[in-house]
Amino acid sequence: MTGSGPAVVAFGGGHGLAASLRALRRITSHLTAVVTVGDDGGSSGRLRTELGALPMGDLRMALAALAGTDGWSTTWAELFQYRFGGGGPLAGHAVGNLVLSALAERHSSAVDALDLAARLLGAAGRVLPLSDTGIDIVAEVAGLDPRQPAAVVEVRGQAAVATTSGRVRSLRLEPVRPAACRPALEAVERAEWVVFGPGSLYTSVLPHLLVPEMTGCLLRSPARRVMVLNLAPQPGETAGYPPEAHLRVIETHAPGLLFDVVIADRDAVGEPGVLARAAADLGARLHLVPVAYPGEPRHDPR
């Protein structure tokens, strides 16, 4: 790849990954997004059920975040993000989800579909799926029954886990050992930096670390590892979690995986010393820096 800047792989999904990509594209043109493929809600879930397609929603959002800034690219990016209204069969579908699903079916390859769409959008980097086939997220959740607050039940599916009113105790994927996307593994092997977060802890960040091929590749990689923490707990999924709890979850689910840097917004951290110790347990230095839009709970790409 031609261009300037370090080779960076960004992991995640949804709005968090899009924010990360808008920031990273400002400092490097050697950028690869690896996107989780566990979504089973909305337009992506419908296409997954009806066509057996890879869930394209988060992949589409990553492409839009990397789209070129010229008129052609922005027009196509806006169209990819456009959702049909009304009450008919197309209501709620994003145009990009339909286009990507059609390209993947036509070319028998989600990677080829994403590369073609990236050329159309003038993307400043490459977007790849975590796995070439969809995965299912399964969580063990406590506190769903007020009569038995300690009882643990199984909650299945990204949409259900993301909105659970209980407390997630653990997470697994089905299949347990999904095959990682080969070009995504190759990108990690070439990377100088890998970046996780911000994003939904259990449904956008953690699934990447539960794919054994990918975790093994990360453990072998000499790339430096960065974790970018969220600005606030996510209602449902991580309600009540202090920032250090996110790091403890990573430590529990991916033992042995160390990080170099943890980035958090200083206004989102109640006890910096506690968070610094949790970061140190992962081998990382804590950087408290202003990364949010002033007065808003969202990351500023600048």
Legacy VTK file of the C-alpha trace (Angstrom):
# vtk DataFile Version 3.0
C-alpha trace
ASCII
DATASET POLYDATA
POINTS 302 float
0.000 0.000 0.000
1.308 3.442 -0.847
0.935 6.438 1.432
2.295 7.616 4.747
1.988 6.817 8.426
2.201 3.608 10.445
0.328 0.439 9.544
-2.697 0.388 11.874
-5.463 -2.182 12.370
-8.579 -0.948 14.181
-10.962 -3.486 15.731
-14.576 -2.883 16.666
-18.012 -2.254 15.253
-20.762 0.315 14.990
-20.438 3.964 15.968
-17.377 3.380 18.165
-15.281 1.944 15.351
-16.479 4.683 12.997
-15.240 7.304 15.474
-11.900 5.529 15.761
-11.507 5.365 11.979
-12.294 9.065 11.523
-9.493 9.808 13.965
-6.959 7.322 12.635
-7.361 8.378 8.995
-6.003 11.786 10.030
-2.632 10.266 10.927
-2.141 7.321 8.567
-3.156 6.013 5.168
-2.091 2.462 6.096
-5.372 1.684 7.827
-7.415 -1.520 8.063
-10.712 -1.857 9.904
-11.627 -5.316 11.213
-15.327 -5.436 11.991
-17.273 -7.828 14.174
-19.997 -9.796 12.375
-22.349 -10.801 15.173
-25.144 -8.318 14.454
-28.577 -9.937 14.314
-30.836 -6.888 14.631
-32.359 -4.351 12.260
-31.567 -4.392 8.559
-28.463 -6.565 9.031
-30.393 -9.167 11.002
-33.176 -9.305 8.428
-30.750 -9.830 5.545
-28.890 -12.410 7.570
-32.113 -14.332 8.184
-33.599 -13.953 4.712
-30.454 -14.377 2.579
-27.938 -16.033 4.866
-25.838 -12.930 4.261
-23.026 -11.625 6.421
-24.392 -8.792 8.620
-23.254 -5.713 6.703
-24.397 -2.830 8.918
-21.189 -2.263 10.885
-19.088 -2.939 7.790
-21.099 -0.296 5.930
-20.559 2.229 8.716
-16.813 1.625 8.631
-16.734 2.191 4.867
-18.669 5.438 5.271
-16.238 6.606 7.958
-13.327 6.041 5.582
-15.019 7.447 2.461
-13.208 10.094 0.445
-13.965 13.768 0.893
-14.566 14.589 -2.770
-18.076 15.059 -4.119
-18.268 11.624 -5.779
-17.206 9.746 -2.645
-19.400 11.689 -0.243
-22.427 11.229 -2.498
-21.967 7.470 -2.523
-21.240 7.356 1.206
-24.438 9.279 1.951
-26.382 6.904 -0.295
-24.897 3.857 1.457
-26.102 5.278 4.770
-29.586 6.143 3.485
-32.437 4.064 4.933
-35.749 3.443 3.215
-38.809 4.747 5.027
-42.442 3.747 4.782
-44.023 0.516 5.875
-43.148 -1.833 3.024
-40.648 -4.699 2.791
-37.715 -2.298 2.265
-38.550 -0.105 5.265
-35.553 0.250 7.552
-33.028 -1.235 5.139
-29.874 0.783 4.520
-28.980 1.016 0.832
-25.395 0.040 1.610
-26.482 -3.163 3.331
-28.390 -4.201 0.211
-25.539 -3.277 -2.139
-22.906 -5.074 -0.085
-25.089 -8.176 0.271
-25.704 -8.218 -3.484
-21.994 -7.799 -4.271
-21.055 -10.561 -1.838
-23.626 -12.894 -3.401
-22.539 -12.024 -6.933
-18.824 -12.458 -6.239
-19.190 -15.240 -3.628
-16.925 -13.211 -1.355
-17.629 -10.627 1.317
-14.023 -9.419 1.108
-14.307 -8.796 -2.632
-17.608 -6.993 -2.066
-16.042 -4.712 0.542
-13.005 -3.992 -1.626
-15.226 -3.058 -4.577
-17.353 -0.795 -2.393
-14.227 0.786 -0.919
-13.096 1.736 -4.432
-16.515 3.209 -5.166
-16.414 5.306 -1.993
-12.762 6.279 -2.354
-12.094 4.789 1.087
-8.932 5.844 2.900
-8.191 2.293 4.020
-9.554 -1.236 3.860
-12.574 -2.720 5.660
-12.616 -6.435 6.470
-14.910 -8.761 8.444
-13.636 -10.540 11.537
-14.894 -13.782 9.989
-16.137 -14.666 6.512
-19.300 -16.092 8.072
-21.605 -14.647 10.700
-21.061 -15.433 14.356
-23.560 -15.567 17.204
-22.940 -13.866 20.543
-24.073 -15.738 23.653
-23.880 -14.227 27.141
-24.405 -15.538 30.645
-26.457 -12.817 32.364
-27.427 -12.398 36.010
-30.138 -10.277 37.568
-32.903 -10.691 35.005
-35.304 -12.170 37.539
-35.802 -9.834 40.533
-36.996 -12.807 42.579
-33.677 -14.587 41.947
-31.059 -11.846 41.459
-28.164 -14.307 41.533
-29.679 -16.624 38.920
-27.763 -16.741 35.635
-29.541 -17.203 32.316
-28.343 -17.485 28.752
-29.012 -14.516 26.465
-28.438 -15.109 22.778
-27.809 -12.645 19.968
-26.065 -9.285 19.650
-29.250 -7.252 19.862
-30.441 -9.009 23.034
-27.055 -8.817 24.764
-26.640 -5.132 23.882
-29.957 -4.240 25.498
-30.031 -6.654 28.437
-31.230 -5.253 31.734
-29.098 -7.778 33.622
-25.376 -7.926 34.263
-23.250 -9.870 31.794
-21.068 -12.415 33.572
-19.346 -13.985 30.588
-19.450 -14.131 26.807
-18.844 -16.772 24.201
-19.274 -17.159 20.465
-21.053 -19.782 18.395
-19.348 -21.443 16.699
-16.744 -21.497 19.466
-13.854 -21.421 16.982
-15.053 -19.418 13.975
-12.569 -19.115 11.148
-10.949 -15.685 11.076
-10.884 -13.751 7.818
-7.491 -14.508 6.241
-6.795 -10.955 4.957
-7.616 -9.639 8.448
-5.009 -11.962 9.960
-2.500 -10.825 7.358
-3.213 -7.185 8.201
-2.464 -7.864 11.878
0.768 -9.617 10.930
1.886 -6.452 9.086
0.586 -3.974 11.668
2.699 -1.617 13.724
-0.275 -0.661 15.932
-3.579 -2.327 16.721
-6.412 -0.315 18.258
-9.453 -1.571 20.188
-12.416 0.622 21.073
-14.217 2.761 21.724
-17.422 0.784 21.383
-19.800 -1.646 23.019
-17.649 -3.833 25.240
-19.451 -7.149 24.886
-20.817 -6.853 21.355
-18.242 -4.771 19.448
-14.881 -5.136 21.217
-14.733 -8.466 23.025
-15.868 -10.749 20.142
-12.573 -10.091 18.326
-10.692 -11.550 21.281
-12.830 -14.700 21.354
-11.782 -15.889 17.890
-8.808 -18.156 18.649
-7.072 -17.580 15.295
-7.219 -13.837 15.754
-6.138 -13.901 19.397
-3.212 -16.150 18.490
-2.218 -13.768 15.722
-2.370 -10.813 18.129
-0.233 -12.642 20.684
2.430 -13.306 18.044
2.324 -9.825 16.547
5.017 -7.295 17.516
2.481 -4.491 16.993
1.805 -2.142 19.885
-1.720 -2.435 21.311
-4.006 0.420 22.284
-7.327 0.333 24.129
-9.551 3.409 23.837
-12.158 3.488 26.593
-15.724 4.699 26.270
-16.854 8.064 27.577
-19.790 6.622 29.522
-21.288 3.231 30.395
-23.651 1.852 27.779
-27.248 1.535 28.994
-28.024 -2.134 29.415
-24.785 -3.758 28.328
-22.377 -2.042 30.744
-24.674 0.043 32.961
-22.884 0.839 36.205
-19.435 -0.183 34.943
-16.587 2.120 35.986
-13.839 2.457 33.329
-11.560 -0.078 35.034
-14.300 -2.736 34.832
-13.914 -2.761 31.040
-10.247 -3.666 31.414
-11.055 -6.405 33.920
-13.480 -7.966 31.442
-10.785 -7.971 28.742
-8.313 -9.522 31.178
-10.785 -12.262 32.116
-11.815 -13.197 28.585
-8.401 -12.885 26.882
-5.845 -13.960 29.484
-2.271 -13.304 28.432
-3.117 -10.529 25.997
-1.278 -7.397 27.083
-1.637 -3.807 25.946
0.793 -0.917 25.691
-1.518 2.070 26.059
-4.968 2.725 27.531
-6.545 6.025 26.463
-9.373 7.571 28.466
-10.955 10.995 28.710
-9.952 12.637 31.969
-13.527 13.824 32.582
-14.871 10.257 32.266
-12.613 8.807 34.961
-13.626 9.027 38.601
-10.533 7.483 40.203
-7.443 7.756 37.961
-5.325 5.713 40.351
-7.682 2.734 40.197
-7.804 2.882 36.412
-4.017 3.248 36.171
-3.563 0.092 38.259
-6.039 -1.826 36.089
-4.158 -0.662 32.986
-0.859 -1.715 34.544
-2.275 -5.189 35.160
-2.638 -5.409 31.365
0.902 -4.127 30.874
-0.287 -0.701 29.722
0.360 2.931 30.546
-2.720 5.070 31.120
-3.072 8.278 29.118
-5.756 10.672 30.374
-6.381 13.131 27.560
-9.371 15.187 26.342
-10.794 13.076 23.522
-14.479 14.070 23.681
-16.399 16.848 22.016
-16.717 19.527 24.711
-19.782 18.762 26.792
-20.831 15.755 24.674
-20.511 12.001 25.293
-18.907 11.241 21.922
-15.342 11.098 20.696
-13.883 13.960 18.689
-11.751 12.642 15.767
-9.386 15.577 16.162
LINES 1 303
302 0 1 2 3 4 5 6 7 8 9 10 11 12 13 14 15 16 17 18 19 20 21 22 23 24 25 26 27 28 29 30 31 32 33 34 35 36 37 38 39 40 41 42 43 44 45 46 47 48 49 50 51 52 53 54 55 56 57 58 59 60 61 62 63 64 65 66 67 68 69 70 71 72 73 74 75 76 77 78 79 80 81 82 83 84 85 86 87 88 89 90 91 92 93 94 95 96 97 98 99 100 101 102 103 104 105 106 107 108 109 110 111 112 113 114 115 116 117 118 119 120 121 122 123 124 125 126 127 128 129 130 131 132 133 134 135 136 137 138 139 140 141 142 143 144 145 146 147 148 149 150 151 152 153 154 155 156 157 158 159 160 161 162 163 164 165 166 167 168 169 170 171 172 173 174 175 176 177 178 179 180 181 182 183 184 185 186 187 188 189 190 191 192 193 194 195 196 197 198 199 200 201 202 203 204 205 206 207 208 209 210 211 212 213 214 215 216 217 218 219 220 221 222 223 224 225 226 227 228 229 230 231 232 233 234 235 236 237 238 239 240 241 242 243 244 245 246 247 248 249 250 251 252 253 254 255 256 257 258 259 260 261 262 263 264 265 266 267 268 269 270 271 272 273 274 275 276 277 278 279 280 281 282 283 284 285 286 287 288 289 290 291 292 293 294 295 296 297 298 299 300 301
